[in-house]
Amino acid sequence: MKKIKPLVCLLCVLYPIIFLGQIKVSEKIQDSYLATQDENALYFIDFWATWCTPCIHVSKYLEILQAQHPNNFYILSLSQENPDIVKRFMKKHKINLAVAIDYKGETFKKNNIQTLPYGILYNAQGKKLWEGHPAEFKTFHIQKFLNKNIKKITVSKMFELQSDYTEVTLKPLVPKADFEYANVITETYGLQVAKELTHLEVQGTLQWWHVLI
């Protein structure tokens, strides 16, 4: 038993380091064009949506912050919308930050995200260091937390990729009346508009959000 106890204690110490440092994402859309290091001490999650106008303004602010601090600090913009919606949005609005999708809203729910935009800062162990409106996160916060958090972790180890999204192909809906609807089961929120030859097709779901301006 004397030989087992040190091992058990070691596992207890390593457990939060191994598992707390994982933030679950369903799909990576793009890497950061501004961050220069793969190993970082601080990770900032920007919770956003394409329909959230304040989120877009905050994104530009965060790009400036990331450009000013390209080392040891990594920003990820996370949306729980359909990836196609996000990709089409990014074609019209260039985003230089890292972007990922949270299909089932698992990370959103885990952090009880009720307002958008919203930001959370983590260290390499996955410990929350700061949270609130991203516009209130300043350079002095980064400098203060970098002084206290030296340990680093790679981007791939910080974000746990869970590719469990299955896209269902539906038969095209040809409307027989001026307005028709069909029930579609989806686990993501957002609206997807497609212009067909004979009609305008809108797919998606809506969810109530508090938007911080």
Summary of the structure (lengths in Angstrom):
residues: 213
radius of gyration: 20.1
end to end distance: 59.0
largest distance: 78.1
contacts: 586
relative contact order: 0.21
helix: 30%
strand: 27%
